Amino acid sequence: MAMTDDTPRRRLGRGLAALIGDSADAFEAVERVRGTRKVAIDLIRRNPKNPRKTFREDELEDLTASIRQRGVIQPILVRPAPGGEQGYELIAGERRWRAAQAAGMVEIPVIVQEVSDREALEIAIVENVQRQDLNALEEAEGYEQLIAGFSYTQADLASVIGKSRSHVANTLRLLKLPPAVKDYIQDGALTAGHARALVTAPDPAALAKRVVMEGLSVRATEAMAQKVADRPKIERRPRLAKDADSVALEKRLAEGLGLAVDLRHGPDGAGELRIRYRTPEELERLVDRLR
């Protein structure tokens, strides 16, 4: 059964903001209330449901070097291990935990919270989204976990993570992409903007390969995906063959606007320029640029 609209706000409003803040001050505020303690690092295990799966080696190396020099400044967030097992399970701060292990630390500062599976997943997702630590696919998979496991609606998710409902819907659509495109996202070869442009393409895997090989921008990818989608309609219309200058001008306009452009010349020297958009947001962006 879906939750009421104010359920996420009530449950998260009293302490989550402090727990997921970007600065150490937030954790210091929690420390005064809950208390920070040091725990043997080998008593902590990662949360298998943590939406973040990839950790860049260069970032871990930099953090490891910092921890060797200054220690762990910001405590990690844990909960008692579920099922009555000994030790603790990570909620937030896995990157710090991994780097502390690599630095050879025996103990690590923690804040212990008694939270349910659902609340632990909520906090992990929000913390990672706010820090922009998740790639687009990991973010989508985290949302899907809450929907499948705890009957969340898209409106619930938008309220919990502080994003718009359209952001949640567009992110979830990325799960429909083929495995080859998902691999590009996981490797960092494609951004969230690229991925969203490819979702509606007839052959997203082929287009993704071209985007990566040619290093296309998000706008160029959007224009290319739309042009491919519209191609059958355009090819059915009889029209004069385009010269090289017209084709080049079309390409420049499409890359500049981020939309598919169709430039047509008539036999008398007159012509028309067609710009295609798929959503009201694209039309609004076009109007702003033309102004």
N, C-alpha and C positions, 0 to 999 in steps of 0.2 A: 504494500500500500504506500502511495506517495506521501511525502511529508507535507505539512502545511507550509505556506510561504515563509512564515516567520520562525520556523523551527531551527534552521541553520544559524540565524542571527542570535537566537536565544542561547543556543548551546555554545557558540563560539565567542560570543560577545564579551565574556568576563575575563578571558585570559589569553586567547589565541594571538591577539595582536602583539602582546608583549613577548610571546614565545617565538614569534617568527620575524621580529624586527631585524633590520639590516645592521644595526649597530650593537655593540656590546652593552650599551646602556639598557636596552630592553631586557637582556638577560640579567643585568645587575638588579633591575627592578623585581624580576621574578625571584632572584636569589634572596632578597630581603623577606619575601613572603614564604617561599618554599624551601630555600636553602640549597646551596651547591655543595656537593661532596665529591671526593675523588674515589674512583672505582678502578679495580684492576682491569686493564684493558682486555684481558683474555676472558673476562666474565660477560663481555658484551658481544652480542651477535647481530648481524644485519637483519633488517626486516625483509623477508622474501617478497613482500608486496610493495616495497618501495618503488615508486614509478621511475625513479632514475636508475638506469642500467649502465650508462656509459660514463666513464671518467677519463678525461684527457690526461695522458701521461705527463705532458709538460706542466700542466697546472698542478698535478699531484707532486711533482718534483719541486716546484717552487714553494708549495705549502709545506712540504716536508723540511726543506731547508729553513724556512721561517720558524717552524716548530722546534727544530733542533736549537735554534738560537734563542727564541723567546718563550717556548712552550705553547700550550693551547690557551689562548687568551679568552676565547668565547666557548663556554661549555656546550656540550652536545645534549640533546634531549632524548631521554630513554624512558622506558616503562618496565616494570617487573616482567620477566619472561612469562608469557602466557602458558597455561596448562600446569602451573605449579612447578615448573622447572627452575633450576638454580640460575641466577644471573639476570641479565637485562637484555631487552630488545631495543634496537635503535628506532627512534621516531624521526629525528632530524639531525643532520650533521655527519652523514656517512663519509663525506670527503675528508673532514677533519679527523675522523676516526681512522680512516685508511692511512692518512698521512702520519698520524701519531704512531701507528704501528710501524710504518716504514722508518720513522725517526728513532725507533727503539724504545719508545716510552713504555713504562710498566703500568702507570696509572694515568687516568684522564679525568678532567673535571666534568661532571654530569649534573643535570637537573632531572630528577625522577618525577614522572607524572603517572597517576593512575588513570588510564584512558582505555576505552574500548577499541576493538579492531577498527570500527568505523571512524572514530575520532582520530586514531593514529594515522589512518590513511588520509583523512582530511588534512591534518596538520602537515604531513609529508608533502602532499600535493601543493598546498598553499605556500609552504615555505620554499619549495623549489620553483614555483611559478613566480613568486615575488622576486627571487634572486636570479631569475632567468637561467636556472641551471638545467632545465629540461629541454631536450630538443622537441620539435613539434609532435613527433610520433609518440614519445614517452608521455607527453602531456595528454594526448588523445587516449592512450592506453590507461592512464590514471583515471581519467573521467569515466572510461568504460567500466573500470573496476567498481567505481561507486554506483554506477547505474545498474550493473548486473548483480552486484553483491548486496546493495543496500537500498534498492528501489528509488534511487534519485531521479528526479526529472531534470531537464536542462535548465529550468528556472532555478531549481535548488542549487545546482552547480554554479550558475552565474552569481547567485547570492553569496555562496561560500567563498569563492575565489576572487570576488570583486571584479569580474569581467562581464561583458555584455552577453546576452543570450545568443546573439549571432556569432560571437567569438567561440562560444562553446560548440554551437552547431557546426560551424565551419571546421573547427579542430577535429571533431568526431568524424567528419567526412574523410579525413586523411586515412582512416583505418580501411577504407575501400580501395586504396591504391595497391597495385601489384607488388609482390615481394622485391622486385628489382628496384623499384622507386623507393620503397621503404629503406632498402640498404643504403641508397644515396643519402637519405635523410639522416640515418643513424651515423654515417661516416662524416656528416657535415658538408657533403658536396652540394646538397640542396637545402635552401632555407625554407621556413614555413611559408613565406610568400610564394616561392617557386612551387611548393607542393600544392598549395590551394589552387594555383593556376592550372595545374595538371589534372586535378581531380575530374574535371568535366571533359577532358580531351578524349577523343576516340581511341587513341593508343598511347596512354601515358608513359609506358615503359620506353617506347621508341623516342618520344619527345624528350623525356628526361635524359636519355643518353646524349641527345643532341645538345641539350641545355648545358650539360656538364662538359662535353667536349669543346663546345664553342664559348663557354664561360658567359652565357647570356644573362642579362639582368632580369629582375622580376618583371619589369614592364615589357621587355622584349618577349619574355616567356608567355605573359598574358596575351600579347598580341598574336604570337605564333599559335597558341592553343585555340584562340578564337577563330583565327583564319582557317585552321585545319577543320574546325567544327563547322564552319560556314561554307567550306569549299564545295560540297555537292550542290548547294543552292546556287552558288555563284557560277559554277561551270555549266549549269543548265541554261543560263542566259546568254544569248548570242551577243558578242561584242567584238570590237576591233582589237587586234593584237597590240600589245603595248610595246613601246620602244624602251631601250635600256634606260634612258633618262627618267621616264615615267616610273619604271620599276624601282629605280634607285630612290626617287622622291617618295614613293609609297613606303619604302622601307624606313627612310628617315622619319617620316611622319608617324608611322606605327611605333617606332622605338621611342620617339619623343612623347607620344600621347599614352602609350601603354595599351592601345586598342587597335583592332584590325581596321585597316584603311583600304578603300577601293577607289582608285583614281581612274576616271573614264573620260576619254576624248571623243568628241563627235566629229563627223566629217567636215563640218563648217567651222572648226576651230573652237567652238564652245565645248563645254564639258561639265562634269559634276564630280564632287568629292563626297564619298560616303564614309562615315565613321560609325562603326557598329559598337554597341554596348550591350551588356547582358543583364545588368542590375541597375536599380536606381542610384546606387552609390557610385557606379562607374559614370553614369550620366552627370551626376553632381560634380564629380571630380573633373570631367571634361569641361563643363560649363565654367568652373573656377579657372581652369587653365586658359580657356579662350578669352576670359575677361582680362 
